[in-house]
Each structure stands twice: as structure tokens, then as C-alpha cells.
Amino acid sequence: MGHRSPPDTGGTVFLGRVSDENGSTDDVPDQSFDLVILGGGSGGYAAAIRAAELGMSVGLIEKDKVGGTCLHRGCIPTKALLHAAEVADTAKDSEHYGIKASFDSVDIAGVTSYRTGIVAKKFKGLQSLLKARGITTIDGEGHLASATTIHVGDSTITGKNIVLATGSYSRSLPGLELGGRVIDSEQALDLDYVPKKVAVLGGGVIGVEFASVWRSFGADVTIIEALPHLIPNEEEVLSKALERAYRKRGIQYSLGVRFQSVTQDDAGVVVTLENGKTIDAELLLVAVGRGPSTAGMGFEEAGVTLNRGFVNTNERLETSLKGVYAVGDIVFGLQLAHRSFQQGIFVAEEIAGLNPAIVSDTNIPRITYCEPEVMSVGLTEAKAVEQHGRDAVVAYDYSLAGNAKSEILDTSGSIKVVRLKDGPVLGVHGIGTRVGELVGEAQLVVNWEAYPEDVAPYVHGHPTQYEALGEAFLALAGKPLHAL
């Protein structure tokens, strides 16, 4: 693909105007690029960087800050909170390890400073990276006008190809309005105090992560989940193990009963469930998932087909409008930053004619960063049986009680491996402190369709939690070491 240099704007274009290093401004002329990307979050900036590496001129349109939800309001700040929570728990339990320490309180201003400092550093690094790649960042709200044009204010930005990467927003339930003491995850991040008592509506990833943080910080927490289990999309054995762990931690939950209503006053909220049960709390966190940010951006008017707000694409992520692609949370499926990265890279390579390999959502790793952590990649046992039949599927669940490093970390849990009988590994699932770090090897095994017999001979360092994966593969290969 030929490279065509955009006008020299000094890096960042601000909503119809350019700001130079001296602070003076001039009107921005209409601009043309090889690739124009609407949305500077994980998928958008990944597409921009890879396209620039492949020699394309790139215009990246973002109305807020590059990095999107993940960097500024999602993955990074919440994981910083979770690490602060881990430190709090370690201080409380220090005597168990023979260390004399004390836990006094949570300095929420200090936690906020730590969290925002990490975000600011990563944001600055991303800005520098985009500038170094020669990517023109256009600041403003974009509207798709055709297969080759996006309007930003009074300017028209033209591209040979366009990528839609506008991300997602925090959903609510019909009739449930956010406001006052009813908050979403982004508002929860900005709280300047630790609530004494919280109700969390939704037992998925966002809900259980915030519940984990608040409990570590000393709050009483109750999770409300309409489905029968917490983290209901995961392997059932992991859901049950998380429920046991949360019960032990003092986190309460109501499962299998739907939310009905909430009332609030100056003292707090009262949540009513469909069975008549009520839950009193200071706050209600609504964590029922995220919706695609596609409304009011001209997508359908320009010819892009939507389905319940999600952009319809073919398997190569091209929309109904030829030359226009979509990536990330607006494409139905897993809403994960690393899926967005992969899709952004995929689309850039697709446009460049490299014919990249398709990675199905099933084989993308998933991690929930609560305590204990949950990780998975591939099919659950139930899904494997659904696809291949009960007699064709074999599963093995290795308890972390047999793993020395897990004992040192004082964690319980397990690693479950699902395989075809006399065939490849179909899924790997785990729960326990820090098991998210094991998902790399699990992803390789599942995506390369390895047999347990292929993996079993490889040596896992001792003592590590990686050994738990090795032990599970050894057992499925018919030669268990530390398992019966």
C-alpha cells in the first residue's frame, strides 16, 4: 500500500483547528489518508499503529483521550485498585506469614493518586508512541458520512478505508436510571470515600471485581445476580469455587432472583428483588455489562447495518459498507481490550493484503481479576459436550492443594483441562490467586490444538503455579505425578 503523507499539523488536530507549539491556532483543512479510524481506544489505536508500520498514512479521530475506556476508565485503573486491595489484604494477614505489620485504614486519596499516576504515565507513553509512528490524531466527535468520509466539526476527513472503533458504555436495565446513589463503574472509580455497605447489581466480571476491592477495603458487599451463579459465563466449577471463596471472605450474594426496583434517599438505597427480598446499602453499583457506542454517529445513515446497536461484520470484520471495517466492543462478542487489540491489528493487515489468520472468540483468553482470580481459554466442558457429545469429551480438574507455590501463596483453587478423547485440548480453566498469569501457556495449547501427550514432556519450573498446568496435562496423558 502506498504511503501518502498527510498535511504537517504537528501531531494533534483539535476539532476543526490546529494548535502549534506556540499555542496559535489555524483552521484545519480537509485531510486525506490511506486509513481513517474513528475511535482511539484499544482497537482503534492498535489498528493505527499496525497500519503505520505497514506504510499507510493514518488519521485517528478521538473525541476524548486516546487509550479509551480501557486505559482511562476500565482495565488499567480497576486493576490498580485491585492491587491496592491486595496490599490491604496482605497487611491484614501479615502475621500469618510471620511478619509484624498493621493495617490502619485506606487512604482513598493516596489510592487515587497511585491509580491516576499509572494511567497518566501510560497515557503519555501512548501519545508519544502515536507521534513517533507519524499518526495524525484528530480531536473531535466524528460522524460517518460515506464509505470514505468522516465529518469532524466543519472538516471532512477522507480515507481509502475506514475503521469504526467507537467502544462501549456502561449499560443499565430498562427503567433503572443512574443518578445519586445509583452509580456505574466509571463513577465508582471516582468515589472519594470507601462506602460502608454496597449492593452490586450484576455478578459478572465488573461486579465481582468491584465487590472484591470494596470488601478488601472494609465494606460490606452484597452481589445481586439473576442467573444461578456468579461469573455465569465461566466453567461451573470455577463459579462454585468463587462463590465459596466469596462466602469465606464475607461477601454476600443473591443468585437466581431478578432485580425489581430501587429507591434512594439521603441515607442510602433500598433494593427490592422480584421475590420481595430487600437489600439496604449506601450505594447501588449497576454492573450489568456494556453496550456498543454506535448511536448518533451516522453509521446506519451511511449504510452500515446494525443489530441491537452492534455493528454487523463478516468474519474478516468488514461491515455491510465495502471498505469500512469495525473492531472492538461494537462488534458482538467478547468485550475485552486484548480482543480489540487483536482485531485492530487484524484489520490493518487485512487492508494491507496480508490475509491474517482469524482468531475465534472462543480461543481468546479471559481473566477476571478478583480475589481469587479466574482465567479461561477455549471451551467449557458443557460447551465441549454440546459440540462433540458426552462420550467424546474428557475433563480433568487438578486441585491447587497439590501445588507448592499455591500453598506458599495460601490460595486454594484448581486447574481444569477439557480435551477430546484421544484428541486435542479444547479448553483450560482455572481459579486461584494469580492464576491469570497462567493463561499464556493455556492459550498456546488451545490455539495450537495440542494434545496433552504433546505438552506433558515439557518441564515446568519448580516451585511455580505453572506446574499445575503441567500436572493437569500429565494426568490427561495418563501419567499423573502429584495427583491420584
C-alpha positions as CSV (number, residue, x, y, z in Angstrom):
1,M,0.0,0.0,0.0
2,G,1.4,3.3,-1.0
3,H,2.2,6.0,1.6
4,R,0.7,9.4,1.3
5,S,1.8,12.0,3.8
6,P,-0.9,14.0,5.5
7,P,-0.6,17.8,5.9
8,D,2.0,18.6,8.6
9,T,-0.1,19.5,11.6
10,G,2.5,18.9,14.3
11,G,0.7,15.7,15.5
12,T,-2.7,16.5,17.0
13,V,-5.6,18.2,15.3
14,F,-8.3,19.8,17.6
15,L,-11.9,19.7,16.4
16,G,-11.5,21.7,13.2
17,R,-8.4,23.6,14.4
18,V,-4.7,23.0,14.8
19,S,-2.7,24.1,17.8
20,D,1.0,24.6,17.1
21,E,3.8,24.6,19.7
22,N,3.4,28.4,20.3
23,G,-0.3,28.0,21.0
24,S,-1.6,29.8,18.0
25,T,-4.5,28.2,16.0
26,D,-5.4,28.0,12.4
27,D,-8.4,26.3,10.7
28,V,-7.7,22.7,9.7
29,P,-8.0,21.9,6.0
30,D,-9.9,18.8,4.9
31,Q,-7.5,15.9,5.0
32,S,-7.0,12.6,3.2
33,F,-5.3,9.4,4.5
34,D,-4.9,5.8,3.5
35,L,-6.8,4.8,6.6
36,V,-9.1,6.8,8.9
37,I,-10.0,5.3,12.3
38,L,-13.0,6.6,14.3
39,G,-12.2,5.9,17.9
40,G,-8.8,5.9,19.7
41,G,-9.4,3.1,22.2
42,S,-7.7,-0.2,22.3
43,G,-8.9,-1.4,18.9
44,G,-8.5,1.9,17.2
45,Y,-5.0,2.8,18.3
46,A,-3.8,-0.8,17.6
47,A,-5.1,-0.5,14.1
48,A,-3.5,2.8,13.7
49,I,-0.1,1.6,14.9
50,R,-0.1,-1.5,12.8
51,A,-1.2,0.4,9.7
52,A,1.5,3.0,10.2
53,E,4.1,0.1,10.5
54,L,2.8,-1.2,7.1
55,G,3.4,2.2,5.4
56,M,-0.1,3.7,5.5
57,S,-0.9,7.3,6.4
58,V,-3.3,7.2,9.3
59,G,-5.8,9.7,10.7
60,L,-7.1,8.7,14.2
61,I,-10.2,10.5,15.4
62,E,-10.9,10.6,19.1
63,K,-13.4,12.9,21.0
64,D,-11.9,12.3,24.4
65,K,-8.4,10.8,25.1
66,V,-6.6,8.2,23.1
67,G,-6.5,4.9,25.1
68,G,-10.2,4.9,25.5
69,T,-12.2,3.2,28.3
70,C,-9.6,0.5,29.0
71,L,-6.8,3.0,29.8
72,H,-8.8,5.8,31.5
73,R,-11.9,4.2,33.0
74,G,-11.6,0.5,32.8
75,C,-8.9,-2.2,32.7
76,I,-5.9,-0.2,34.0
77,P,-7.5,1.9,36.8
78,T,-9.6,-1.0,38.1
79,K,-6.5,-3.3,38.1
80,A,-4.6,-0.7,40.1
81,L,-7.5,-0.6,42.6
82,L,-7.3,-4.4,42.8
83,H,-3.6,-4.3,43.5
84,A,-4.2,-1.8,46.2
85,A,-6.8,-4.1,47.6
86,E,-4.3,-7.0,47.5
87,V,-1.8,-4.9,49.5
88,A,-4.5,-4.1,52.1
89,D,-5.3,-7.8,52.5
90,T,-1.6,-8.7,52.8
91,A,-1.2,-6.1,55.6
92,K,-4.2,-7.5,57.4
93,D,-2.9,-11.1,57.2
94,S,0.8,-10.4,57.7
95,E,1.1,-12.3,61.0
96,H,0.1,-15.5,59.2
97,Y,3.5,-15.2,57.4
98,G,5.5,-14.3,60.4
99,I,5.6,-10.5,59.6
100,K,4.6,-7.9,62.2
101,A,2.7,-5.2,60.4
102,S,-0.6,-3.4,61.0
103,F,-3.4,-2.2,58.8
104,D,-4.8,1.1,59.9
105,S,-7.1,2.4,57.2
106,V,-7.5,3.0,53.4
107,D,-6.2,6.4,52.3
108,I,-8.5,6.8,49.4
109,A,-6.8,10.0,48.2
110,G,-3.5,8.1,48.2
111,V,-5.1,5.2,46.3
112,T,-6.5,7.6,43.8
113,S,-3.1,9.3,43.4
114,Y,-1.5,5.9,42.8
115,R,-4.2,4.9,40.3
116,T,-4.2,8.2,38.3
117,G,-0.4,8.2,38.3
118,I,-0.3,4.9,36.5
119,V,-2.9,6.0,34.0
120,A,-1.2,9.3,33.3
121,K,2.1,7.5,32.7
122,K,0.6,5.0,30.2
123,F,-1.3,7.8,28.5
124,K,1.8,9.9,28.0
125,G,3.6,6.8,26.6
126,L,0.8,6.1,24.2
127,Q,0.7,9.7,23.0
128,S,4.5,9.5,22.3
129,L,4.1,6.2,20.5
130,L,1.4,7.5,18.2
131,K,3.5,10.6,17.4
132,A,6.6,8.5,16.8
133,R,4.7,6.4,14.3
134,G,3.6,9.5,12.4
135,I,-0.1,9.1,13.2
136,T,-2.2,12.2,13.0
137,T,-4.5,12.4,16.0
138,I,-7.7,14.3,15.2
139,D,-9.5,15.6,18.3
140,G,-13.3,15.8,18.0
141,E,-16.5,13.9,17.5
142,G,-16.7,12.1,14.2
143,H,-19.7,11.2,12.1
144,L,-19.6,8.7,9.3
145,A,-20.8,10.3,6.1
146,S,-19.9,7.7,3.5
147,A,-17.6,4.7,2.9
148,T,-14.7,7.1,2.5
149,T,-15.5,10.2,4.6
150,I,-16.0,11.2,8.2
151,H,-17.0,14.7,9.3
152,V,-15.4,16.2,12.3
153,G,-16.9,19.6,13.0
154,D,-16.7,21.5,9.8
155,S,-13.8,19.4,8.4
156,T,-14.1,16.4,6.2
157,I,-11.6,13.6,6.8
158,T,-11.2,11.2,3.8
159,G,-9.8,7.7,3.8
160,K,-9.3,4.9,1.3
161,N,-10.5,2.7,4.1
162,I,-12.3,3.4,7.4
163,V,-12.3,1.5,10.7
164,L,-15.1,2.1,13.2
165,A,-13.8,1.6,16.8
166,T,-16.1,3.7,18.9
167,G,-16.1,1.4,22.0
168,S,-18.8,0.9,24.6
169,Y,-20.7,2.5,27.5
170,S,-22.0,1.2,30.9
171,R,-25.4,-0.3,30.4
172,S,-28.3,-0.1,32.8
173,L,-31.6,-2.0,33.0
174,P,-34.9,-0.8,31.5
175,G,-36.4,1.7,33.9
176,L,-33.3,1.8,36.1
177,E,-31.8,5.3,35.9
178,L,-28.3,6.1,37.0
179,G,-28.0,9.1,39.4
180,G,-27.5,10.0,43.0
181,R,-26.6,6.8,44.9
182,V,-27.2,4.6,41.9
183,I,-23.8,4.6,40.0
184,D,-21.9,2.8,37.3
185,S,-18.4,1.5,37.3
186,E,-16.9,4.8,36.0
187,Q,-18.5,6.7,38.8
188,A,-17.4,4.0,41.3
189,L,-13.8,4.7,40.3
190,D,-14.1,8.3,41.2
191,L,-15.5,7.8,44.7
192,D,-13.5,9.8,47.3
193,Y,-14.5,7.5,50.1
194,V,-14.9,3.9,50.9
195,P,-18.6,3.1,51.4
196,K,-19.6,1.1,54.4
197,K,-22.2,-1.0,52.7
198,V,-22.6,-1.6,48.9
199,A,-25.1,-3.5,46.7
200,V,-23.7,-4.6,43.4
201,L,-26.2,-5.4,40.6
202,G,-24.5,-8.0,38.3
203,G,-22.3,-10.9,39.2
204,G,-20.2,-10.8,36.0
205,V,-16.6,-9.6,35.6
206,I,-17.1,-5.9,36.6
207,G,-19.4,-6.7,39.5
208,V,-17.2,-9.3,41.2
209,E,-14.1,-7.2,40.7
210,F,-15.5,-4.1,42.4
211,A,-17.0,-6.4,45.1
212,S,-13.5,-7.8,45.7
213,V,-12.0,-4.3,46.0
214,W,-14.6,-2.9,48.3
215,R,-14.5,-6.0,50.6
216,S,-10.7,-5.7,50.9
217,F,-11.2,-2.0,51.8
218,G,-13.6,-3.0,54.6
219,A,-17.1,-2.6,53.1
220,D,-20.0,-4.9,53.5
221,V,-20.9,-6.1,50.0
222,T,-23.9,-7.9,48.5
223,I,-23.9,-9.0,44.9
224,I,-27.3,-9.5,43.1
225,E,-27.2,-11.8,40.1
226,A,-30.3,-13.0,38.2
227,L,-28.5,-16.1,36.9
228,P,-27.8,-19.2,39.1
229,H,-24.1,-18.4,39.5
230,L,-21.5,-15.7,39.8
231,I,-19.4,-15.2,36.7
232,P,-22.1,-17.3,34.9
233,N,-20.2,-17.5,31.5
234,E,-17.4,-19.4,33.1
235,E,-16.9,-23.1,33.8
236,E,-19.4,-24.0,36.5
237,V,-16.7,-25.5,38.8
238,L,-15.0,-22.1,38.8
239,S,-18.2,-20.2,39.6
240,K,-18.9,-22.5,42.5
241,A,-15.3,-22.1,43.8
242,L,-15.6,-18.3,43.6
243,E,-18.9,-18.4,45.5
244,R,-17.2,-20.5,48.2
245,A,-14.3,-18.1,48.3
246,Y,-16.5,-15.0,48.5
247,R,-18.6,-16.6,51.3
248,K,-15.4,-17.1,53.2
249,R,-14.4,-13.5,52.6
250,G,-17.8,-12.3,53.9
251,I,-19.1,-11.2,50.5
252,Q,-22.8,-11.9,50.3
253,Y,-24.7,-12.7,47.2
254,S,-28.2,-13.3,46.0
255,L,-28.4,-15.7,43.0
256,G,-31.2,-16.7,40.6
257,V,-33.6,-13.8,41.5
258,R,-34.1,-10.8,39.4
259,F,-33.8,-7.1,40.4
260,Q,-37.2,-5.4,40.7
261,S,-36.6,-1.8,41.8
262,V,-34.5,0.6,43.9
263,T,-35.4,3.6,46.0
264,Q,-32.9,6.1,47.4
265,D,-32.8,9.0,49.9
266,D,-30.0,10.9,51.7
267,A,-29.2,7.8,53.9
268,G,-28.8,5.2,51.1
269,V,-30.7,2.9,48.8
270,V,-33.2,0.1,49.3
271,V,-33.0,-2.6,46.5
272,T,-36.1,-4.8,46.1
273,L,-35.8,-8.2,44.3
274,E,-38.7,-9.9,42.5
275,N,-39.1,-12.4,45.4
276,G,-39.8,-9.5,47.7
277,K,-36.4,-9.5,49.5
278,T,-34.9,-6.1,50.2
279,I,-31.2,-5.1,50.5
280,D,-30.2,-1.9,52.2
281,A,-26.9,-0.2,51.2
282,E,-25.2,3.2,50.9
283,L,-24.8,2.8,47.1
284,L,-26.0,0.6,44.3
285,L,-23.4,-0.2,41.7
286,V,-25.0,-1.1,38.3
287,A,-22.7,-3.6,36.7
288,V,-24.9,-5.4,34.1
289,G,-22.5,-5.1,31.2
290,R,-21.5,-2.7,28.5
291,G,-23.4,-1.6,25.3
292,P,-22.0,-0.6,21.9
293,S,-21.4,3.1,21.4
294,T,-22.9,3.5,17.9
295,A,-25.9,5.8,18.3
296,G,-25.9,9.2,16.7
297,M,-22.7,8.7,14.6
298,G,-24.2,8.3,11.2
299,F,-23.5,4.6,10.8
300,E,-26.9,3.4,9.6
301,E,-27.5,6.5,7.5
302,A,-24.2,5.8,5.7
303,G,-25.2,2.2,5.0
304,V,-23.7,0.3,7.9
305,T,-26.0,-2.4,9.2
306,L,-26.6,-2.6,13.0
307,N,-28.1,-5.3,15.1
308,R,-29.3,-4.2,18.6
309,G,-26.6,-1.4,18.4
310,F,-23.8,-3.8,17.4
311,V,-22.1,-3.4,14.0
312,N,-22.7,-6.4,11.7
313,T,-19.5,-7.6,10.1
314,N,-18.4,-10.6,8.1
315,E,-15.7,-13.0,9.6
316,R,-13.0,-10.6,8.3
317,L,-14.6,-7.7,10.2
318,E,-15.8,-5.8,7.1
319,T,-19.2,-4.1,7.5
320,S,-22.0,-4.0,5.0
321,L,-20.4,-0.9,3.6
322,K,-17.4,-2.0,1.5
323,G,-14.1,-0.7,2.7
324,V,-15.5,0.1,6.1
325,Y,-14.4,-2.2,9.0
326,A,-15.4,-2.4,12.7
327,V,-13.4,-3.6,15.7
328,G,-13.7,-3.9,19.4
329,D,-16.7,-3.6,21.7
330,I,-19.0,-2.5,18.9
331,V,-18.6,-6.0,17.3
332,F,-20.8,-8.5,19.0
333,G,-18.8,-11.0,21.2
334,L,-16.3,-10.7,24.0
335,Q,-15.7,-7.2,25.2
336,L,-12.1,-7.4,26.1
337,A,-9.2,-4.9,25.4
338,H,-6.9,-7.7,24.1
339,R,-9.6,-8.8,21.7
340,S,-9.8,-5.2,20.5
341,F,-6.0,-5.1,20.1
342,Q,-6.1,-8.3,18.1
343,Q,-8.9,-7.1,15.9
344,G,-7.3,-3.7,15.3
345,I,-4.1,-5.4,14.1
346,F,-6.1,-7.9,12.1
347,V,-7.9,-5.2,10.1
348,A,-4.8,-3.2,9.4
349,E,-3.2,-6.4,8.0
350,E,-6.3,-7.3,6.1
351,I,-6.4,-3.8,4.4
352,A,-2.7,-4.2,3.6
353,G,-3.5,-7.6,1.8
354,L,-1.6,-9.8,4.3
355,N,-4.6,-12.2,4.8
356,P,-4.2,-12.6,8.6
357,A,-5.5,-15.6,10.4
358,I,-8.9,-15.4,12.1
359,V,-8.9,-16.0,15.9
360,S,-12.3,-17.0,17.2
361,D,-13.7,-15.5,20.4
362,T,-13.6,-19.0,22.0
363,N,-9.9,-19.1,21.8
364,I,-9.2,-15.6,23.2
365,P,-8.1,-15.7,26.9
366,R,-10.4,-14.4,29.6
367,I,-9.3,-13.2,33.1
368,T,-11.3,-11.9,36.0
369,Y,-9.0,-10.1,38.4
370,C,-10.9,-10.5,41.6
371,E,-9.5,-12.4,44.6
372,P,-9.2,-15.3,43.8
373,E,-8.5,-14.7,40.1
374,V,-10.3,-16.6,37.4
375,M,-8.8,-17.5,34.0
376,S,-10.1,-19.4,31.0
377,V,-9.5,-20.0,27.3
378,G,-11.4,-22.4,25.0
379,L,-14.5,-24.4,25.5
380,T,-16.0,-25.2,28.9
381,E,-16.8,-28.9,29.5
382,A,-20.5,-28.2,28.9
383,K,-19.9,-26.4,25.6
384,A,-17.5,-29.2,24.5
385,V,-20.1,-31.8,25.3
386,E,-22.7,-29.8,23.4
387,Q,-20.5,-29.7,20.3
388,H,-18.9,-33.1,20.4
389,G,-21.1,-35.4,22.5
390,R,-20.6,-36.7,26.1
391,D,-18.6,-39.7,25.1
392,A,-16.1,-37.7,23.1
393,V,-15.1,-35.3,25.9
394,V,-12.7,-35.9,28.8
395,A,-12.0,-33.4,31.6
396,Y,-9.6,-33.3,34.5
397,D,-9.7,-31.0,37.4
398,Y,-6.3,-30.6,39.2
399,S,-6.6,-29.1,42.8
400,L,-4.1,-26.4,43.6
401,A,-3.8,-28.1,47.0
402,G,-1.1,-30.2,45.3
403,N,0.8,-27.2,44.1
404,A,3.6,-26.0,46.3
405,K,3.7,-22.4,45.1
406,S,-0.1,-22.1,45.7
407,E,0.4,-23.4,49.2
408,I,3.1,-20.7,49.7
409,L,0.6,-18.1,48.4
410,D,-2.0,-19.5,50.7
411,T,-4.5,-20.0,47.9
412,S,-7.0,-22.8,47.1
413,G,-8.4,-23.4,43.6
414,S,-8.0,-25.7,40.7
415,I,-6.9,-26.0,37.0
416,K,-9.4,-27.8,34.8
417,V,-8.5,-29.1,31.3
418,V,-11.0,-30.2,28.8
419,R,-10.0,-32.4,25.8
420,L,-11.4,-34.5,23.1
421,K,-11.0,-38.2,23.9
422,D,-7.7,-39.2,22.2
423,G,-7.7,-35.7,20.8
424,P,-6.5,-32.1,21.4
425,V,-7.1,-29.8,24.4
426,L,-10.3,-27.8,23.9
427,G,-10.2,-25.6,27.0
428,V,-8.2,-24.7,30.1
429,H,-9.8,-23.0,33.1
430,G,-8.5,-22.0,36.5
431,I,-9.2,-20.2,39.7
432,G,-6.8,-19.1,42.5
433,T,-4.6,-16.3,43.5
434,R,-2.6,-15.0,40.4
435,V,-3.8,-17.8,38.1
436,G,-4.4,-15.1,35.4
437,E,-0.6,-15.3,34.8
438,L,-1.1,-18.9,33.6
439,V,-3.3,-18.1,30.7
440,G,-0.4,-17.5,28.3
441,E,0.6,-21.2,28.2
442,A,-3.1,-22.3,28.2
443,Q,-3.8,-20.1,25.1
444,L,-0.9,-21.6,23.2
445,V,-2.0,-25.1,24.0
446,V,-5.6,-24.5,23.0
447,N,-4.9,-22.4,19.9
448,W,-2.3,-24.9,18.5
449,E,-4.7,-27.8,19.2
450,A,-2.0,-29.6,21.2
451,Y,-2.6,-33.0,22.7
452,P,-1.9,-33.4,26.5
453,E,0.7,-36.0,25.4
454,D,2.4,-33.3,23.4
455,V,2.6,-30.9,26.3
456,A,3.3,-33.4,29.2
457,P,7.0,-33.9,28.4
458,Y,7.8,-30.2,28.7
459,V,9.4,-29.2,32.0
460,H,7.7,-26.7,34.3
461,G,9.8,-24.8,36.8
462,H,9.5,-25.7,40.4
463,P,8.0,-24.3,42.5
464,T,5.6,-22.4,40.3
465,Q,1.9,-22.3,39.7
466,Y,2.7,-23.2,36.1
467,E,3.4,-26.7,37.4
468,A,-0.4,-27.0,38.0
469,L,-0.9,-26.8,34.2
470,G,1.9,-29.4,33.7
471,E,0.3,-31.7,36.3
472,A,-3.1,-31.5,34.6
473,F,-1.6,-32.3,31.2
474,L,0.4,-35.2,32.8
475,A,-2.8,-36.6,34.3
476,L,-4.7,-36.4,31.0
477,A,-1.7,-38.1,29.3
478,G,-2.2,-41.0,31.6
479,K,0.9,-40.4,33.8
480,P,0.0,-38.2,36.8
481,L,2.8,-37.2,39.1
482,H,1.3,-35.5,42.2
483,A,-2.3,-36.4,41.6
484,L,-4.2,-39.7,42.1
